[in-house]
Amino acid sequence: MKKKIALLLAASSMMGALFIGDSIIRNDVALADPIVSPQAVSPSDTDLISMWMVDDSGARIYTPVSVTTNVQINATTSGSNWVATRRELVSSTHKNAFLAYPNATWGAGTLELRGGNVSLPKKGAYIGHTELRYSGKYNDARQTYSSTSAPAAGSTVFYGGFGSFQLDNTAWVNFNW
């Protein structure tokens, strides 16, 4: 009896492995991704803002700030067009950046789609990892776009404020949509 059960379990395991292997080869696994169509995207990029803090003796200490910019566009197909129902720009950085630069200001900058800036009139509240700070703006008004993709970009700005010296203040995520 034990041999029959062991044989049955082994046979069912082999069949399961064959079906899983077949679906991976046929790329069916991609159907589990949350974004299954090109009109809805969520590109993200992390950049370093090159900054120096000035200590009490006037020396400059290189203390860069890592900033992540994430764009989220929810859109559906309508005929040959795409209808965006939400365009969102979310920025995050490590909370310790504000220990080095206590006078810093930062946040979501601009979102550029199809050659123009998107108005982001609403601010969101974001719950995230305890080591990070989040900032975000969004627009949930419906907007129709052509289905022809074009270059797009989102930005996050970080200003160190008093006691800092910086070469750049903007982090970008570039993508096609």
C-alpha positions, 0 to 999 in steps of 0.5 A: 500500500505504501509503495502505491501511495509513494508511486502515486505521489511521485507520478503527480509530482512529475506531472505538475513539474511538466505542466509548470515547465511547459507554462514557463517555456510558453511564457504563461507565467507573465500573465501573473504580472500586475501590469499586463498591457502597455498602456499601464506602466510603473517605471522607477529609477534611483539616482544620487544627488551629488551634495556636500555638507559644510561642517563647523570648520568650513570643510565640505564633506561629500554626503550624497543623497539617494532619491527614487522616482516612481511614475505610475500610470493607470490607463485603459484602451478606448478604440485606438487611444489610451485613456489615463485614469491616474497619473502619479509621481511618487518620490522616496528617500532615506530618512537619514538624509535629513540628519545630514541636511536638516534644512532640506526640502524635497518632493515630487517634481514634474511629470512629462508625457507626450511633450508636455507637463502633466498637472499634478494638483493632488497630494497623496499620503503614502505608507512605506518602509519605516526607513524611507520618507515618501512624497507624491502628487497625482492627477486622477482626471481622465485624459485621452492619449494617442496609442503611439508611445513617446518619451516621457519622464518624471522628476524628484527634487532635493535641495539641501538648504543652508549648510549644503553645497550641491551640483545637481538637485533633480533625479529623473526616471525616463521611459517610453509611454 
